[in-house]
């Protein structure tokens, strides 16, 4: 198992995509595994080469109130038990997938596209412009597994991390400090992870590149189908 820095991974991905005329990079994986960080790093390193579009799947999630009011049944892959709960972001029904497909089709046809991200406070300041002449378009988020099979000229990446790393990063992200909050985060993790392992993890082997994110944001490489990182 080889280990690479995030910068090495980003640079090699950019080089490979340019050489192979890859236009779409789909990045999935469990929460806090470093999907967004890697996307931003690719964008930063590419700024002297050309534009990189980033589409965050979170911007296309169905409103929380609607998802909370609806219930879905799912089967635990370990115990075989059937659970009932709200639509979390592991389920395809939680996304406006057709909206993202429409955006990508517009880009393929040479049309620029603008959208207002979900968490934006000001349309004038936060509207996102996606350029049809971008050297690469990144679609990042857990739900990207439901899109990648529909587009050619693409490379798919799956990033995972350990329970401890995910919880530590979630706590740091939310600026939690006391032990009670840590217990809350750990309890939330257990539910999310059961769903993730049952619904999303089966897609892992379909990805071209499988990475394990470490505490320093470097990566172990578990699968590299096209020798991207060599």
ZAROBA-343476 format. One record per residue (C-alpha): residue number from 0; chain; z, x negated, y. Coordinates in nm, 2 decimals, m for minus. Example, Ala and Ser with C-alpha at 12.3 -4.5 7.8 and 13.67 -1.06 7.14 Angstrom:
<pts>
PT; 0; A; 0.78; m1.23; m0.45
PT; 1; A; 0.71; m1.37; m0.11
</pts>
This chain:
<pts>
PT; 0; A; 0.00; 0.00; 0.00
PT; 1; A; m0.11; m0.15; 0.33
PT; 2; A; 0.06; m0.12; 0.66
PT; 3; A; m0.12; m0.11; 1.00
PT; 4; A; m0.01; m0.06; 1.36
PT; 5; A; m0.11; 0.26; 1.54
PT; 6; A; m0.34; 0.05; 1.77
PT; 7; A; m0.52; m0.10; 1.47
PT; 8; A; m0.57; 0.25; 1.32
PT; 9; A; m0.70; 0.38; 1.65
PT; 10; A; m0.94; 0.10; 1.71
PT; 11; A; m1.08; 0.10; 1.36
PT; 12; A; m1.13; 0.48; 1.37
PT; 13; A; m1.32; 0.45; 1.70
PT; 14; A; m1.54; 0.17; 1.55
PT; 15; A; m1.61; 0.36; 1.23
PT; 16; A; m1.69; 0.69; 1.41
PT; 17; A; m1.94; 0.51; 1.64
PT; 18; A; m2.11; 0.32; 1.35
PT; 19; A; m2.14; 0.63; 1.13
PT; 20; A; m2.22; 0.88; 1.41
PT; 21; A; m1.90; 1.08; 1.34
PT; 22; A; m1.85; 1.34; 1.61
PT; 23; A; m1.54; 1.53; 1.49
PT; 24; A; m1.20; 1.39; 1.39
PT; 25; A; m0.97; 1.64; 1.23
PT; 26; A; m0.60; 1.53; 1.22
PT; 27; A; m0.35; 1.74; 1.02
PT; 28; A; 0.00; 1.67; 0.87
PT; 29; A; 0.36; 1.77; 0.90
PT; 30; A; 0.55; 1.82; 1.22
PT; 31; A; 0.64; 1.51; 1.43
PT; 32; A; 0.43; 1.29; 1.21
PT; 33; A; 0.24; 1.14; 1.50
PT; 34; A; m0.08; 1.35; 1.52
PT; 35; A; m0.07; 1.39; 1.89
PT; 36; A; 0.04; 1.03; 1.96
PT; 37; A; m0.26; 0.89; 1.75
PT; 38; A; m0.50; 1.13; 1.93
PT; 39; A; m0.38; 1.02; 2.27
PT; 40; A; m0.40; 0.65; 2.17
PT; 41; A; m0.76; 0.69; 2.05
PT; 42; A; m0.85; 0.86; 2.38
PT; 43; A; m0.68; 0.58; 2.58
PT; 44; A; m0.85; 0.30; 2.39
PT; 45; A; m1.19; 0.47; 2.42
PT; 46; A; m1.18; 0.52; 2.80
PT; 47; A; m1.41; 0.22; 2.86
PT; 48; A; m1.65; 0.34; 2.59
PT; 49; A; m1.69; 0.71; 2.66
PT; 50; A; m1.51; 1.04; 2.68
PT; 51; A; m1.30; 1.17; 2.39
PT; 52; A; m1.22; 1.54; 2.37
PT; 53; A; m0.89; 1.65; 2.23
PT; 54; A; m0.84; 2.01; 2.11
PT; 55; A; m0.47; 2.08; 2.03
PT; 56; A; m0.44; 2.35; 1.77
PT; 57; A; m0.11; 2.47; 1.94
PT; 58; A; m0.33; 2.61; 2.22
PT; 59; A; m0.48; 2.85; 1.98
PT; 60; A; m0.17; 2.99; 1.80
PT; 61; A; m0.11; 3.36; 1.81
PT; 62; A; 0.17; 3.46; 2.04
PT; 63; A; 0.52; 3.40; 1.89
PT; 64; A; 0.63; 3.76; 1.95
PT; 65; A; 0.33; 3.89; 1.76
PT; 66; A; 0.39; 3.65; 1.47
PT; 67; A; 0.76; 3.73; 1.46
PT; 68; A; 0.71; 4.10; 1.44
PT; 69; A; 0.47; 4.06; 1.14
PT; 70; A; 0.57; 3.95; 0.79
PT; 71; A; 0.38; 3.75; 0.53
PT; 72; A; 0.46; 3.68; 0.16
PT; 73; A; 0.41; 3.33; 0.03
PT; 74; A; 0.49; 3.16; m0.30
PT; 75; A; 0.71; 2.85; m0.32
PT; 76; A; 0.51; 2.58; m0.51
PT; 77; A; 0.83; 2.43; m0.66
PT; 78; A; 1.03; 2.73; m0.77
PT; 79; A; 0.76; 2.99; m0.80
PT; 80; A; 0.97; 3.23; m0.59
PT; 81; A; 0.80; 3.47; m0.36
PT; 82; A; 0.93; 3.46; 0.00
PT; 83; A; 0.88; 3.69; 0.29
PT; 84; A; 0.90; 3.57; 0.65
PT; 85; A; 0.72; 3.54; 0.98
PT; 86; A; 0.39; 3.38; 1.03
PT; 87; A; 0.46; 3.02; 1.10
PT; 88; A; 0.19; 2.77; 1.20
PT; 89; A; 0.12; 2.67; 0.84
PT; 90; A; m0.07; 3.00; 0.79
PT; 91; A; m0.44; 3.04; 0.88
PT; 92; A; m0.37; 3.38; 1.02
PT; 93; A; m0.15; 3.23; 1.29
PT; 94; A; m0.45; 3.08; 1.47
PT; 95; A; m0.75; 3.20; 1.67
PT; 96; A; m0.98; 2.99; 1.45
PT; 97; A; m1.29; 3.17; 1.56
PT; 98; A; m1.22; 3.06; 1.92
PT; 99; A; m1.21; 2.70; 1.82
PT; 100; A; m1.53; 2.73; 1.61
PT; 101; A; m1.70; 2.89; 1.91
PT; 102; A; m1.59; 2.59; 2.13
PT; 103; A; m1.72; 2.34; 1.88
PT; 104; A; m2.05; 2.52; 1.84
PT; 105; A; m2.09; 2.52; 2.22
PT; 106; A; m2.03; 2.15; 2.23
PT; 107; A; m2.29; 2.10; 1.95
PT; 108; A; m2.54; 2.29; 2.15
PT; 109; A; m2.49; 2.06; 2.46
PT; 110; A; m2.26; 2.30; 2.66
PT; 111; A; m1.95; 2.18; 2.83
PT; 112; A; m1.65; 2.40; 2.77
PT; 113; A; m1.33; 2.47; 2.98
PT; 114; A; m1.01; 2.64; 2.86
PT; 115; A; m0.66; 2.69; 2.98
PT; 116; A; m0.40; 2.54; 2.74
PT; 117; A; m0.13; 2.77; 2.62
PT; 118; A; 0.16; 2.59; 2.79
PT; 119; A; m0.02; 2.53; 3.12
PT; 120; A; 0.16; 2.66; 3.43
PT; 121; A; m0.13; 2.63; 3.67
PT; 122; A; m0.49; 2.70; 3.58
PT; 123; A; m0.62; 2.48; 3.87
PT; 124; A; m0.41; 2.18; 3.76
PT; 125; A; m0.41; 2.21; 3.39
PT; 126; A; m0.75; 2.35; 3.28
PT; 127; A; m0.90; 2.13; 3.01
PT; 128; A; m1.27; 2.03; 3.02
PT; 129; A; m1.44; 1.94; 2.70
PT; 130; A; m1.77; 1.75; 2.74
PT; 131; A; m2.06; 1.79; 2.51
PT; 132; A; m2.16; 1.43; 2.55
PT; 133; A; m1.82; 1.30; 2.44
PT; 134; A; m1.84; 1.02; 2.19
PT; 135; A; m1.58; 1.20; 1.98
PT; 136; A; m1.39; 1.53; 1.96
PT; 137; A; m1.05; 1.53; 1.80
PT; 138; A; m0.90; 1.86; 1.66
PT; 139; A; m0.54; 1.79; 1.60
PT; 140; A; m0.27; 2.01; 1.45
PT; 141; A; m0.14; 2.14; 1.12
PT; 142; A; m0.40; 2.42; 1.12
PT; 143; A; m0.70; 2.19; 1.14
PT; 144; A; m0.72; 2.20; 0.76
PT; 145; A; m0.87; 2.54; 0.80
PT; 146; A; m1.16; 2.41; 1.01
PT; 147; A; m1.28; 2.07; 0.89
PT; 148; A; m1.49; 2.19; 0.60
PT; 149; A; m1.72; 2.39; 0.84
PT; 150; A; m1.84; 2.09; 1.03
PT; 151; A; m2.07; 1.80; 0.94
PT; 152; A; m2.04; 1.45; 1.09
PT; 153; A; m1.67; 1.47; 1.06
PT; 154; A; m1.38; 1.26; 0.93
PT; 155; A; m1.05; 1.41; 0.82
PT; 156; A; m0.70; 1.25; 0.85
PT; 157; A; m0.37; 1.37; 0.70
PT; 158; A; m0.05; 1.22; 0.84
PT; 159; A; 0.29; 1.26; 0.68
PT; 160; A; 0.64; 1.13; 0.74
PT; 161; A; 0.98; 1.14; 0.58
PT; 162; A; 1.24; 1.41; 0.64
PT; 163; A; 1.46; 1.17; 0.83
PT; 164; A; 1.18; 1.05; 1.06
PT; 165; A; 1.07; 1.41; 1.13
PT; 166; A; 1.42; 1.53; 1.21
PT; 167; A; 1.50; 1.22; 1.43
PT; 168; A; 1.17; 1.27; 1.63
PT; 169; A; 1.23; 1.64; 1.67
PT; 170; A; 1.58; 1.58; 1.80
PT; 171; A; 1.46; 1.31; 2.04
PT; 172; A; 1.18; 1.53; 2.16
PT; 173; A; 1.42; 1.82; 2.23
PT; 174; A; 1.68; 1.58; 2.37
PT; 175; A; 1.94; 1.71; 2.13
PT; 176; A; 2.25; 1.49; 2.09
PT; 177; A; 2.54; 1.66; 1.92
PT; 178; A; 2.59; 1.70; 1.54
PT; 179; A; 2.57; 2.08; 1.56
PT; 180; A; 2.22; 2.07; 1.70
PT; 181; A; 2.12; 1.82; 1.43
PT; 182; A; 2.24; 2.06; 1.17
PT; 183; A; 2.03; 2.34; 1.33
PT; 184; A; 1.72; 2.11; 1.32
PT; 185; A; 1.79; 2.02; 0.96
PT; 186; A; 1.82; 2.38; 0.86
PT; 187; A; 1.49; 2.47; 1.04
PT; 188; A; 1.33; 2.17; 0.87
PT; 189; A; 1.41; 2.30; 0.52
PT; 190; A; 1.23; 2.63; 0.58
PT; 191; A; 0.93; 2.47; 0.75
PT; 192; A; 0.90; 2.21; 0.48
PT; 193; A; 0.91; 2.46; 0.20
PT; 194; A; 0.62; 2.64; 0.37
PT; 195; A; 0.44; 2.32; 0.45
PT; 196; A; 0.46; 2.19; 0.09
PT; 197; A; 0.34; 2.52; m0.05
PT; 198; A; 0.06; 2.61; 0.20
PT; 199; A; m0.06; 2.29; 0.37
PT; 200; A; 0.02; 2.00; 0.13
PT; 201; A; m0.24; 2.11; m0.13
PT; 202; A; m0.51; 2.02; 0.13
PT; 203; A; m0.39; 1.66; 0.15
PT; 204; A; m0.62; 1.52; m0.12
PT; 205; A; m0.92; 1.67; 0.05
PT; 206; A; m0.88; 1.44; 0.35
PT; 207; A; m1.07; 1.11; 0.38
PT; 208; A; m0.78; 0.92; 0.52
PT; 209; A; m0.41; 0.98; 0.42
PT; 210; A; m0.14; 0.80; 0.63
PT; 211; A; 0.23; 0.78; 0.62
PT; 212; A; 0.39; 0.74; 0.96
PT; 213; A; 0.69; 0.50; 0.98
PT; 214; A; 0.98; 0.50; 1.22
PT; 215; A; 0.80; 0.25; 1.46
PT; 216; A; 0.48; 0.47; 1.45
PT; 217; A; 0.30; 0.22; 1.23
PT; 218; A; 0.12; 0.36; 0.92
PT; 219; A; 0.12; 0.30; 0.55
PT; 220; A; m0.22; 0.38; 0.41
PT; 221; A; m0.21; 0.60; 0.10
PT; 222; A; m0.59; 0.68; 0.09
PT; 223; A; m0.88; 0.53; 0.27
PT; 224; A; m1.19; 0.68; 0.11
PT; 225; A; m1.45; 0.50; 0.33
PT; 226; A; m1.25; 0.18; 0.40
PT; 227; A; m1.21; 0.27; 0.76
PT; 228; A; m0.91; 0.04; 0.82
PT; 229; A; m1.03; m0.26; 0.63
</pts>
